[in-house]
Amino acid sequence: MRLENVYQYDGTPGQGDFSIAQFDVQLILLPESTEFEEILEEESLATMELIGSNQAEHQAEFQWRLSIILLIPEIYPYSSTNESG
C-alpha cells in the first residue's frame, strides 16, 4: 500500500508528550489475503434468467428473491416509530 503526504503521531493519548513525523511517501507491505468470500453464480444472474432455468440452484435463488419481496408487506407496519413519546 502506498500512502502519500503522511503524518505519523507517536505518543500516549491524553498526554502532551508526543512526536509528529511527516513523510512524502510511505510504503507498507500488507500480508497476502488468504480469506475471500466466494461469489455464487446464482447471485449474479438476472431474475429473468433464474425464472427460465431448470437448475435447482437457480430456482432456489429465485425463490429467495421472491420471498424477500413477499416479506416486505409483513415487516413494513413494524418499521414505523412513535416519536412523540
C-alpha positions as CSV (number, residue, x, y, z in Angstrom):
1,M,0.0,0.0,0.0
2,R,1.3,3.4,-0.9
3,L,0.5,6.4,1.2
4,E,1.3,10.0,0.3
5,N,1.6,13.1,2.5
6,V,1.7,11.1,5.7
7,Y,1.7,12.4,9.2
8,Q,2.6,9.8,11.9
9,Y,1.9,10.6,15.5
10,D,3.7,8.8,18.3
11,G,2.8,9.1,21.9
12,T,0.2,8.2,24.6
13,P,-3.3,9.5,24.2
14,G,-4.2,12.2,26.8
15,Q,-0.6,13.2,27.4
16,G,1.1,16.1,25.8
17,D,4.5,14.4,25.1
18,F,4.2,13.1,21.5
19,S,6.1,13.5,18.3
20,I,5.0,14.0,14.8
21,A,6.8,12.6,11.8
22,Q,5.9,13.7,8.2
23,F,6.6,11.6,5.1
24,D,6.1,12.5,1.5
25,V,5.6,8.8,0.6
26,Q,5.3,5.8,2.9
27,L,5.1,2.2,1.6
28,I,3.5,-0.5,3.7
29,L,3.8,-4.2,2.8
30,L,0.5,-5.9,3.5
31,P,0.2,-9.6,4.1
32,E,-1.4,-11.6,1.3
33,S,-5.1,-12.1,2.0
34,T,-6.0,-15.8,2.1
35,E,-9.6,-15.4,3.0
36,F,-12.3,-14.4,0.5
37,E,-16.0,-14.8,0.1
38,E,-17.0,-16.9,-2.8
39,I,-19.5,-15.3,-5.1
40,L,-22.1,-17.8,-6.3
41,E,-23.1,-17.8,-9.9
42,E,-26.7,-17.7,-9.0
43,E,-26.4,-14.4,-7.1
44,S,-25.0,-12.7,-10.2
45,L,-27.7,-13.8,-12.6
46,A,-30.6,-11.6,-13.7
47,T,-34.0,-12.6,-12.2
48,M,-35.4,-13.4,-15.7
49,E,-32.6,-15.8,-16.3
50,L,-33.5,-17.6,-13.0
51,I,-37.2,-17.8,-13.8
52,G,-36.5,-19.7,-17.1
53,S,-33.9,-22.1,-15.6
54,N,-34.5,-25.7,-14.7
55,Q,-31.4,-25.9,-12.4
56,A,-32.2,-26.4,-8.8
57,E,-29.7,-23.8,-7.6
58,H,-31.2,-21.2,-9.9
59,Q,-34.8,-22.0,-8.8
60,A,-33.7,-21.7,-5.1
61,E,-32.1,-18.3,-5.8
62,F,-35.3,-17.1,-7.5
63,Q,-37.4,-18.3,-4.5
64,W,-35.1,-16.5,-2.1
65,R,-35.5,-13.2,-4.1
66,L,-39.3,-13.7,-4.3
67,S,-39.6,-14.4,-0.5
68,I,-37.9,-11.1,0.3
69,I,-40.4,-9.2,-1.9
70,L,-43.3,-11.1,-0.3
71,L,-42.0,-10.4,3.2
72,I,-41.8,-6.6,2.9
73,P,-45.6,-6.0,3.4
74,E,-45.4,-8.1,6.6
75,I,-42.5,-6.2,8.0
76,Y,-43.4,-2.7,7.0
77,P,-46.0,-2.0,9.7
78,Y,-43.4,-2.7,12.3
79,S,-40.9,-0.3,10.8
80,S,-42.5,3.0,11.9
81,T,-41.8,4.5,15.3
82,N,-43.8,6.8,17.5
83,E,-41.5,9.8,18.1
84,S,-44.0,11.8,20.2
85,G,-43.5,9.6,23.2
